[in-house]
Amino acid sequence: MIPSYFNKVCHSMGMPCVDEYKFLPDRKFRIDHAIIDGNIKIAIEEEGGIFTQGRHTRPMGFLGDLEKYNLLTEAGYYLLRYPPKKINYQQIKKVYDGLKNRLT
């Protein structure tokens, strides 16, 4: 599998990450990107279709997202959400470093 641009940037910043991560073995939910390093669990979602009435903005898609986000919280993930191609890598690094200082 070819690493995504997101994956390459995170690794260059010293953050281990995985794309399309299935965070619960008994559910179909996947998160766009996950940073998992010991006790550090960060989920990054790119919310597509914001301006084109995509799945995330339709009622059933929105409700599914809410369920997924709550399950992420139950599983101990910190969730960061961004519009497509507007990921704030500096913010992700700041959250990662803050968690690393607190949890390790």
Phi, psi and omega in degrees: 000132180279128179298142178285168175301316179304311181301315180297316180296314180299315179297323179292338179265006177082022180245121177286132181216162179226143176265150176049058186270125177272106190271347176231124184295333184261009179232159180276348184304138172230151173252148184303313181215143177228139172247115182231120183213094184064237179280354181275123178225111179238130175254133178240124180244133172261113185273093182282164174069022183298318185259000183241020181058042179288182185305321184292342182255353176275153187308309184291322177294318178298315179296321176297320178297318179300316178300314180298316182296322177292322176295323175300316179297315177302324182277001175088020179270147167266130185251129173239132183239138181220152170289159181304140176061020179233030181292134179261091183296328179294321178294317179300316179297321179297316178296314180301310181297320178298316178293322180297319178293325182278323191259349181246000000 
